[in-house]
Amino acid sequence: MTDAELAQSVRDAVERLNAALAEAARHNLAVTLRSTAHQTTGGVEQIVVEPRIFKQL
């Protein structure tokens, strides 16, 4: 995979995430994202995102 293909893959994933968050908001769900970073044994930083979903009344 080339750098350009990888960058496009990341942009596409972020676009899908934004669309999912917008859809959740339309259905009165509040979503917060908590992220942490970990360094892998290969020295590459890995981001872990944990969603917290709440029903808005």
Order of alpha helices (4+ residues) and beta strands (2+ residues): alpha-beta-beta
